């Protein structure tokens, strides 16, 4: 596929939205990286989580992301080890005309819940140069373990096999973040992802979700409590700054427009109740 075809496809899929177009260019580069990963000997070390997993579940019209979030298994997290891992992946032969360069690897010192590193890469394809990021972490409580994801390719036919979080662990981490941070949480994507995934067609196992939540809570050393969830979410609902952050998120990402601030709080509250009250969420 030529750069002209890629640009035309992105123009069509972005609906002339510059934020979505930027996400799609990143997605093109990230999928080329992941295609190499799926063929490499290191593929089982790398577990997909976060926004890319939500995007793969909901589709690009309902979620976008500019980076790949991962946790590493059976891997000592360090800058030299990550550099070697990336070198092995990007050198995996794939006849697509794309090359990759690792620009920088640094420790993550922002809002990460776990120790980690951020790698900045650049994909080159004919006259296109696309920067993207990969976040590496370790130490998460995968409950009970990683699963096999048949990742649907956006710019090519078929799927590629990758290791990923199950959705229950993904939701458990987001719920724990929402409850433990309360009104200090600026990550509106957590609220959106919870609401959109609950509304989605993928059935969720409430018992697994409950186990994943308490495993995450224990692993992070936080005191997020389901028993206090109504009080915590009530404070979030009445906080004007939180409501303003949600409105800003909606303006930036049009797929969030159908969800009012009240509706995402209601969805989060229903998730809390479902963990303790129902055997399954359908």
SERO-4910 file (N, C-alpha, C, O; in steps of 0.05 Angstrom, whole numbers):
BEGIN
 pado doro    nc1    nc2    nc3   cac1   cac2   cac3    cc1    cc2    cc3    oc1    oc2    oc3
  Unk    A     17    -24      0      0      0      0     18     25      0     36     27     16
  Unk    A     12     44    -18     29     68    -20     20     89      0     -1     87     13
  Unk    A     38    109      3     31    131     22      6    146     13    -10    155     29
  Unk    A      2    148    -14    -22    161    -24    -47    146    -16    -67    159     -8
  Unk    A    -47    120    -17    -70    104     -9    -75    107     22    -97    108     31
  Unk    A    -53    107     37    -55    109     66    -67    136     73    -86    138     89
  Unk    A    -58    157     60    -68    184     66    -98    186     58   -114    198     73
  Unk    A   -105    174     36   -133    175     27   -151    160     46   -173    169     52
  Unk    A   -141    137     56   -157    121     74   -160    135    101   -182    135    113
  Unk    A   -139    148    110   -140    163    135   -159    187    133   -174    193    151
  Unk    A   -158    200    110   -176    223    105   -205    213    106   -222    227    118
  Unk    A   -211    190     95   -238    179     95   -246    171    123   -269    178    131
  Unk    A   -229    157    137   -236    147    164   -237    169    185   -251    166    205
  Unk    A   -222    191    181   -221    212    201   -245    231    200   -249    246    219
  Unk    A   -260    230    178   -283    248    175   -274    277    178   -289    294    188
  Unk    A   -250    283    168   -239    310    168   -234    321    196   -232    346    200
  Unk    A   -232    303    215   -226    311    243   -195    310    247   -185    287    246
  Unk    A   -181    332    252   -152    331    254   -142    314    277   -121    301    274
  Unk    A   -156    314    299   -148    297    322   -150    267    315   -132    252    321
  Unk    A   -171    260    301   -175    232    293   -154    225    271   -144    202    271
  Unk    A   -148    243    253   -128    238    232   -101    232    245    -87    214    237
  Unk    A    -93    249    265    -68    244    278    -67    217    292    -47    202    290
  Unk    A    -90    209    304    -91    183    317    -89    160    297    -76    140    302
  Unk    A   -100    164    273    -99    143    253    -71    140    241    -63    118    235
  Unk    A    -57    162    238    -29    160    229    -13    144    249      3    127    242
  Unk    A    -17    151    275     -3    136    296    -11    107    295      6     89    299
  Unk    A    -37    102    291    -47     74    291    -34     59    268    -27     35    272
  Unk    A    -31     71    245    -18     57    223     10     49    231     18     26    226
  Unk    A     26     67    243     53     60    251     53     39    273     69     20    273
  Unk    A     34     42    292     33     22    314     26     -5    305     36    -25    315
  Unk    A      7     -7    286     -1    -33    275     22    -47    260     24    -71    260
  Unk    A     38    -31    247     62    -43    233     82    -53    254     94    -74    249
  Unk    A     85    -39    276    102    -49    297     90    -75    309    104    -94    313
  Unk    A     64    -74    315     51    -98    327     52   -122    308     53   -145    318
  Unk    A     50   -117    282     52   -139    263     79   -153    265     81   -177    263
  Unk    A    100   -137    268    127   -148    272    128   -163    299    140   -185    301
  Unk    A    117   -151    320    117   -163    346    104   -191    345    114   -210    357
  Unk    A     82   -193    331     67   -219    330     83   -241    316     77   -264    320
  Unk    A    103   -233    301    120   -253    287    147   -258    301    162   -275    294
  Unk    A    152   -242    322    178   -244    335    178   -264    357    157   -273    367
  Unk    A    202   -272    366    205   -291    388    198   -279    415    195   -293    435
  Unk    A    195   -252    416    190   -238    441    161   -231    445    154   -217    464
  Unk    A    143   -242    428    115   -233    428    101   -239    454     83   -224    462
  Unk    A    108   -261    468     93   -268    492    102   -252    517     90   -254    538
  Unk    A    124   -236    514    133   -220    536    116   -194    538    115   -182    560
  Unk    A    104   -186    517     91   -160    514     61   -163    515     49   -176    498
  Unk    A     48   -151    536     19   -154    540      6   -127    535     12   -107    549
  Unk    A    -13   -126    516    -27   -102    509    -48    -95    530    -61   -113    541
  Unk    A    -50    -69    537    -70    -60    556    -78    -32    547    -71    -22    526
  Unk    A    -94    -18    564    -99     10    560   -116     17    535   -132      1    526
  Unk    A   -111     41    525   -127     52    503   -127     35    478   -148     33    465
  Unk    A   -105     23    471   -105      7    447   -123    -18    449   -136    -26    430
  Unk    A   -124    -30    473   -142    -52    478   -171    -43    477   -188    -57    465
  Unk    A   -177    -20    488   -204     -9    486   -211     -4    457   -233    -10    449
  Unk    A   -193      8    443   -198     14    414   -202    -12    398   -220    -13    381
  Unk    A   -187    -33    404   -190    -58    390   -218    -71    396   -229    -85    380
  Unk    A   -228    -65    420   -254    -76    429   -277    -60    418   -297    -72    408
  Unk    A   -275    -34    419   -298    -16    411   -297     -8    382   -318     -2    370
  Unk    A   -273     -7    370   -270      3    342   -260     31    342   -262     46    361
  Unk    A   -248     39    319   -234     65    318   -254     88    318   -246    111    323
  Unk    A   -279     83    312   -299    105    313   -308    111    342   -321    131    347
  Unk    A   -301     93    360   -310     96    388   -287    100    408   -292    105    431
  Unk    A   -262     98    398   -239    103    416   -214    105    400   -209     90    381
  Unk    A   -197    125    406   -171    128    393   -150    131    414   -156    136    437
  Unk    A   -125    127    406   -102    130    424    -78    137    408    -76    131    384
  Unk    A    -58    149    421    -34    158    407    -10    141    416     12    146    407
  Unk    A    -14    121    432      8    104    441      0     76    447    -24     70    447
  Unk    A     19     59    453     14     31    460     21     29    490     44     34    498
  Unk    A      2     20    506      7     14    534     12    -16    537     -2    -32    525
  Unk    A     33    -23    552     39    -51    555     49    -57    583     58    -40    597
  Unk    A     47    -82    591     61    -93    614     78   -116    604     70   -130    586
  Unk    A    101   -119    616    120   -139    608    120   -163    627    119   -159    651
  Unk    A    121   -187    616    122   -211    632    149   -224    629    162   -223    608
  Unk    A    158   -236    651    184   -250    651    205   -233    639    221   -241    622
  Unk    A    206   -208    648    224   -188    636    233   -168    657    217   -157    672
  Unk    A    259   -164    659    271   -145    678    270   -117    664    284   -113    644
  Unk    A    254   -100    675    249    -74    663    273    -55    667    279    -48    690
  Unk    A    287    -48    645    309    -29    646    312    -17    618    302    -29    599
  Unk    A    326      5    617    330     18    591    345      0    571    336     -2    548
  Unk    A    367    -13    579    381    -30    560    364    -54    551    365    -61    527
  Unk    A    349    -66    569    332    -89    562    310    -80    543    303    -95    524
  Unk    A    298    -57    547    277    -48    529    288    -41    502    276    -48    481
  Unk    A    312    -29    501    325    -23    476    330    -49    460    326    -50    436
  Unk    A    340    -69    474    345    -95    461    319   -107    451    318   -118    428
  Unk    A    298   -106    467    272   -117    459    262   -103    434    253   -116    415
  Unk    A    263    -77    434    253    -62    410    270    -68    386    259    -70    364
  Unk    A    296    -70    389    313    -77    367    306   -104    354    305   -107    330
  Unk    A    300   -123    372    292   -150    362    265   -148    347    262   -161    326
  Unk    A    246   -133    357    220   -131    344    222   -116    318    212   -127    297
  Unk    A    234    -93    317    234    -77    292    252    -89    270    250    -81    247
  Unk    A    270   -107    278    286   -121    258    273   -146    247    284   -159    229
  Unk    A    249   -153    257    234   -176    247    226   -170    218    213   -150    213
  Unk    A    234   -187    199    228   -181    171    198   -181    164    184   -200    172
  Unk    A    190   -160    151    162   -158    142    162   -140    117    171   -117    118
  Unk    A    153   -151     95    156   -137     69    134   -116     66    116   -118     49
  Unk    A    137    -94     82    117    -72     79    130    -45     74    117    -25     72
  Unk    A    157    -45     71    171    -20     64    174     -1     86    182     22     82
  Unk    A    168     -9    111    169     10    134    194      3    151    200    -20    156
  Unk    A    207     24    160    229     22    178    223     37    204    207     56    204
  Unk    A    236     29    226    232     41    252    258     50    263    279     38    259
  Unk    A    257     72    279    280     82    293    271     88    322    251    101    326
  Unk    A    287     78    341    282     84    369    296    111    375    320    113    374
  Unk    A    280    131    382    291    158    386    300    163    415    320    176    420
  Unk    A    284    152    434    290    159    462    276    138    480    254    129    473
  Unk    A    288    131    502    276    115    523    280    129    549    303    135    556
  Unk    A    259    134    564    262    148    590    242    137    610    223    124    603
  Unk    A    248    141    636    230    133    657    205    149    656    205    173    651
  Unk    A    183    136    663    157    150    664    154    162    692    156    148    712
  Unk    A    150    188    693    148    202    719    123    218    722    121    236    739
  Unk    A    102    211    706     78    227    708     57    213    725     62    209    749
  Unk    A     34    205    714     12    194    730     11    164    729     -9    152    735
  Unk    A     33    151    722     33    122    720     29    109    747     38    119    768
  Unk    A     14     87    747      8     72    772     31     52    778     34     44    801
  Unk    A     47     45    759     68     26    762     95     36    751     94     54    734
  Unk    A    118     26    761    143     35    750    144     29    720    134      8    711
  Unk    A    156     46    705    156     41    676    175     59    660    188     77    671
  Unk    A    175     54    634    192     69    616    174     76    591    155     62    585
  Unk    A    182     98    579    168    107    554    189    107    532    209    121    534
  Unk    A    182     93    510    200     93    487    187    110    465    163    107    459
  Unk    A    202    128    454    193    144    431    205    133    406    230    131    403
  Unk    A    188    126    387    198    114    362    188    132    338    171    149    341
  Unk    A    200    127    315    192    140    291    191    119    269    210    104    264
  Unk    A    168    118    256    164    100    233    168    115    207    157    137    204
  Unk    A    183    105    188    187    118    163    176    100    140    182     76    139
  Unk    A    160    112    123    147     98    101    146    117     77    131    136     77
  Unk    A    163    111     57    165    129     34    171    157     44    191    162     57
  Unk    A    153    176     38    158    204     47    143    211     73    141    234     80
  Unk    A    133    191     87    120    196    112    138    189    136    154    170    135
  Unk    A    137    205    157    151    201    181    132    204    204    121    225    209
  Unk    A    127    182    219    106    182    239    118    176    267    128    154    271
  Unk    A    116    195    286    125    189    313    103    175    329     79    181    326
  Unk    A    111    158    347     92    146    366    107    136    390    131    136    391
  Unk    A     91    129    411    103    121    436     94     94    445     72     85    439
  Unk    A    111     81    461    104     55    474    111     58    503    134     64    510
  Unk    A     92     53    520     96     53    549    100     24    559     84      7    553
  Unk    A    121     20    574    127     -6    585    125     -5    616    136     13    628
  Unk    A    111    -24    627    109    -26    656    112    -55    665    112    -73    648
  Unk    A    113    -59    691    114    -86    701    103    -86    729    102    -65    742
  Unk    A     95   -109    739     85   -111    766     55   -111    770     46   -113    792
  Unk    A     40   -108    747     11   -108    749      0   -135    758     13   -156    753
  Unk    A    -23   -135    770    -36   -159    778    -55   -169    756    -77   -160    754
  Unk    A    -45   -186    739    -61   -198    717    -78   -220    729    -68   -240    738
  Unk    A   -105   -217    728   -123   -235    741   -140   -249    720   -156   -236    706
  Unk    A   -138   -276    716   -117   -292    728    -91   -292    712    -70   -298    723
  Unk    A    -93   -284    686    -69   -283    670    -76   -268    644    -99   -259    640
  Unk    A    -56   -264    627    -61   -251    602    -77   -270    584    -77   -295    588
  Unk    A    -90   -259    564   -106   -275    545    -96   -269    517    -80   -251    512
  Unk    A   -105   -286    498    -97   -282    470   -118   -264    456   -142   -270    456
  Unk    A   -108   -243    445   -125   -224    430   -119   -226    401    -97   -225    392
  Unk    A   -141   -231    385   -138   -230    356   -143   -201    348   -166   -193    343
  Unk    A   -122   -186    346   -124   -157    342   -132   -152    313   -119   -161    294
  Unk    A   -154   -137    309   -164   -131    282   -149   -108    269   -149    -86    279
  Unk    A   -135   -114    247   -120    -93    233   -138    -73    219   -158    -80    208
  Unk    A   -130    -48    221   -146    -26    209   -138    -21    180   -155    -14    164
  Unk    A   -113    -24    174   -103    -17    147    -95    -41    130    -82    -38    109
  Unk    A   -103    -64    139    -97    -89    125   -119   -108    132   -135   -104    150
  Unk    A   -121   -130    117   -141   -150    123   -132   -169    145   -108   -173    149
  Unk    A   -151   -180    160   -145   -201    179   -138   -190    207   -142   -167    213
  Unk    A   -128   -208    223   -120   -202    251    -92   -212    256    -81   -227    241
  Unk    A    -81   -202    278    -55   -212    287    -58   -221    316    -72   -209    332
  Unk    A    -44   -243    324    -47   -253    352    -28   -238    371     -4   -236    365
  Unk    A    -39   -228    392    -23   -213    412    -32   -222    440    -55   -231    444
  Unk    A    -15   -219    460    -23   -223    488    -35   -197    498    -25   -176    492
  Unk    A    -56   -199    513    -69   -175    524    -81   -180    551    -84   -203    560
  Unk    A    -88   -158    565   -105   -159    588   -132   -172    580   -140   -169    557
  Unk    A   -145   -185    599   -174   -189    595   -189   -163    602   -178   -146    616
  Unk    A   -213   -160    592   -228   -135    596   -234   -131    626   -236   -108    635
  Unk    A   -237   -153    641   -243   -150    669   -220   -137    684   -225   -120    701
  Unk    A   -195   -145    678   -172   -132    691   -170   -103    682   -163    -85    698
  Unk    A   -174    -98    656   -174    -70    646   -194    -53    661   -187    -31    670
  Unk    A   -219    -62    664   -239    -47    678   -233    -44    708   -238    -23    720
  Unk    A   -222    -65    720   -215    -65    748   -194    -43    754   -197    -28    773
  Unk    A   -174    -41    737   -154    -20    741   -165      8    738   -159     26    753
  Unk    A   -183     11    718   -195     38    714   -214     45    737   -214     68    746
  Unk    A   -229     26    746   -247     31    769   -231     37    794   -238     55    809
  Unk    A   -209     22    799   -193     28    822   -181     56    821   -180     70    841
  Unk    A   -173     64    797   -162     91    794   -183    112    800   -178    132    814
  Unk    A   -207    108    789   -229    127    794   -235    130    823   -238    152    834
  Unk    A   -237    107    837   -245    108    866   -222    118    884   -227    132    903
  Unk    A   -197    111    877   -175    119    895   -167    148    891   -159    161    910
  Unk    A   -170    158    866   -163    186    861   -185    206    866   -180    229    872
  Unk    A   -210    197    863   -232    215    868   -232    239    851   -228    238    826
  Unk    A   -235    263    863   -236    288    848   -208    297    839   -206    317    825
  Unk    A   -187    283    847   -160    289    838   -154    276    811   -133    282    799
  Unk    A   -172    260    801   -167    245    776   -173    264    752   -195    274    750
  Unk    A   -153    267    735   -157    283    711   -160    266    686   -163    276    664
  Unk    A   -160    239    690   -161    221    667   -190    215    659   -202    195    668
  Unk    A   -202    232    643   -230    229    635   -233    204    618   -256    193    616
  Unk    A   -212    194    606   -214    170    590   -222    146    607   -235    127    597
  Unk    A   -216    146    633   -224    124    651   -254    123    652   -266    101    651
  Unk    A   -267    146    656   -296    147    657   -309    138    630   -328    123    630
  Unk    A   -297    148    609   -308    141    582   -305    111    577   -324     98    569
  Unk    A   -282    100    583   -277     72    577   -296     54    593   -306     34    583
  Unk    A   -300     61    618   -318     45    635   -346     45    623   -358     24    620
  Unk    A   -356     69    617   -383     72    606   -386     58    579   -406     44    574
  Unk    A   -367     62    561   -369     50    534   -366     20    535   -379      6    520
  Unk    A   -348      9    552   -344    -20    552   -368    -34    565   -376    -55    556
  Unk    A   -381    -21    585   -405    -33    597   -427    -34    577   -443    -53    575
  Unk    A   -429    -12    561   -450    -11    540   -445    -29    517   -463    -36    502
  Unk    A   -420    -38    514   -412    -54    491   -424    -82    491   -439    -90    509
  Unk    A   -417    -97    470   -429   -124    466   -413   -147    479   -423   -169    480
  Unk    A   -389   -141    489   -373   -162    501   -383   -168    529   -383   -151    546
  Unk    A   -391   -193    535   -400   -200    562   -377   -200    582   -354   -206    575
  Unk    A   -382   -192    606   -362   -190    627   -369   -208    650   -392   -211    658
  Unk    A   -349   -221    661   -352   -239    684   -349   -223    710   -327   -214    716
  Unk    A   -371   -219    724   -370   -202    748   -353   -214    770   -340   -199    785
  Unk    A   -352   -241    773   -335   -253    793   -305   -248    787   -289   -243    805
  Unk    A   -298   -250    761   -270   -245    753   -264   -215    756   -242   -208    765
  Unk    A   -283   -198    750   -280   -169    754   -275   -163    783   -258   -146    790
  Unk    A   -290   -175    800   -287   -171    829   -260   -180    839   -246   -165    853
  Unk    A   -251   -203    830   -225   -214    838   -203   -195    827   -183   -190    841
  Unk    A   -206   -186    802   -186   -168    791   -185   -141    805   -163   -130    809
  Unk    A   -208   -131    814   -209   -105    828   -193   -108    854   -177    -91    860
  Unk    A   -199   -128    870   -186   -131    896   -156   -137    893   -140   -129    909
  Unk    A   -149   -152    872   -121   -158    867   -106   -132    860    -84   -127    869
  Unk    A   -119   -115    843   -107    -90    836   -105    -71    860    -84    -58    864
  Unk    A   -126    -70    876   -126    -54    900   -103    -61    919    -89    -44    929
  Unk    A   -100    -87    923    -78    -97    940    -51    -91    928    -33    -83    942
  Unk    A    -48    -96    902    -23    -93    889    -13    -64    889     11    -58    891
  Unk    A    -32    -45    886    -25    -17    886    -22     -5    914    -11     17    917
  Unk    A    -31    -20    934    -28    -10    961    -47     13    967    -42     29    985
  Unk    A    -69     14    952    -88     36    956   -112     26    974   -113      2    981
  Unk    A   -129     44    981   -152     38    998   -178     43    984   -199     48    997
  Unk    A   -178     41    958   -203     45    943   -224     24    952   -218      0    953
  Unk    A   -247     33    959   -267     15    971   -293     16    956   -304     37    950
  Unk    A   -303     -7    949   -329     -9    936   -351      0    955   -371     11    946
  Unk    A   -347     -5    981   -368      3   1001   -371     34   1001   -393     43   1007
  Unk    A   -350     49    995   -352     78    995   -356     89    967   -355    114    963
  Unk    A   -361     72    948   -362     81    920   -385    102    916   -381    121    901
  Unk    A   -408     98    928   -430    117    924   -422    145    934   -428    165    920
  Unk    A   -409    146    957   -400    172    967   -379    185    949   -380    209    943
  Unk    A   -359    169    941   -338    179    924   -349    190    898   -342    211    889
  Unk    A   -366    174    886   -377    182    859   -397    205    862   -399    221    844
  Unk    A   -410    208    885   -427    231    890   -411    257    891   -419    277    880
  Unk    A   -388    255    904   -370    279    905   -360    286    877   -358    309    871
  Unk    A   -353    266    862   -343    271    834   -365    284    818   -361    303    803
  Unk    A   -390    273    820   -413    283    805   -418    313    810   -425    328    792
  Unk    A   -415    321    835   -421    348    843   -398    368    840   -400    391    846
  Unk    A   -375    358    831   -351    374    828   -351    389    801   -351    376    780
  Unk    A   -352    415    802   -354    431    777   -329    428    760   -331    427    735
  Unk    A   -306    425    772   -281    422    757   -281    395    742   -272    394    719
  Unk    A   -290    374    755   -292    348    741   -311    349    718   -306    338    696
  Unk    A   -334    363    721   -353    366    700   -341    381    676   -346    375    653
  Unk    A   -325    402    683   -312    417    662   -292    401    647   -289    403    622
  Unk    A   -277    384    661   -258    366    648   -272    347    629   -262    342    607
  Unk    A   -295    337    637   -310    319    620   -320    334    594   -318    323    573
  Unk    A   -329    358    597   -337    374    574   -314    379    555   -318    377    531
  Unk    A   -291    384    566   -267    388    549   -260    362    534   -252    362    511
  Unk    A   -263    339    548   -257    313    535   -277    309    512   -269    299    491
  Unk    A   -302    315    516   -322    312    495   -316    329    471   -319    321    448
  Unk    A   -306    354    476   -300    372    453   -276    361    437   -275    364    413
  Unk    A   -258    348    451   -234    338    437   -240    311    423   -229    306    402
  Unk    A   -257    295    435   -263    268    424   -293    266    420   -308    263    439
  Unk    A   -301    268    395   -330    270    389   -345    244    396   -369    244    399
  Unk    A   -330    221    397   -343    196    404   -354    196    433   -370    179    441
  Unk    A   -344    215    449   -354    218    477   -379    234    479   -391    236    501
  Unk    A   -388    247    457   -411    266    458   -437    253    468   -452    266    482
  Unk    A   -442    227    460   -467    215    470   -469    210    500   -490    204    510
  Unk    A   -446    213    514   -445    207    542   -444    233    559   -425    247    558
  Unk    A   -465    238    573   -465    261    592   -448    254    616   -441    231    620
  Unk    A   -440    275    631   -424    270    655   -439    253    675   -428    234    687
  Unk    A   -465    258    678   -481    242    696   -482    213    687   -481    194    703
  Unk    A   -483    208    660   -485    181    650   -460    164    655   -462    140    661
  Unk    A   -436    177    654   -412    162    659   -409    156    688   -398    136    696
  Unk    A   -418    175    705   -417    170    734   -437    147    741   -430    130    757
  Unk    A   -460    147    728   -480    126    733   -469     99    724   -473     79    737
  Unk    A   -455     99    701   -443     74    691   -422     63    711   -420     39    716
  Unk    A   -406     81    721   -385     73    741   -398     62    766   -389     42    777
  Unk    A   -419     75    775   -433     66    799   -446     38    794   -446     21    811
  Unk    A   -457     35    770   -470      9    764   -449    -13    763   -454    -36    769
  Unk    A   -424     -6    754   -403    -26    753   -396    -34    782   -391    -58    787
  Unk    A   -394    -15    800   -388    -21    828   -410    -40    839   -403    -60    853
  Unk    A   -435    -34    834   -457    -50    844   -457    -78    832   -463    -98    845
  Unk    A   -450    -80    806   -451   -105    792   -429   -124    803   -433   -149    803
  Unk    A   -407   -113    811   -385   -130    822   -394   -145    847   -388   -168    850
  Unk    A   -409   -131    863   -417   -143    889   -444   -157    888   -450   -174    905
  Unk    A   -461   -151    868   -488   -161    868   -495   -182    847   -512   -199    852
  Unk    A   -481   -182    825   -489   -200    803   -467   -219    795   -444   -212    795
  Unk    A   -475   -244    788   -455   -264    779   -443   -257    752   -420   -264    746
  Unk    A   -458   -244    734   -448   -237    708   -459   -209    700   -480   -200    709
  Unk    A   -444   -196    682   -453   -171    669   -456   -177    640   -436   -184    627
  Unk    A   -479   -174    629   -483   -179    600   -491   -154    585   -495   -154    561
***
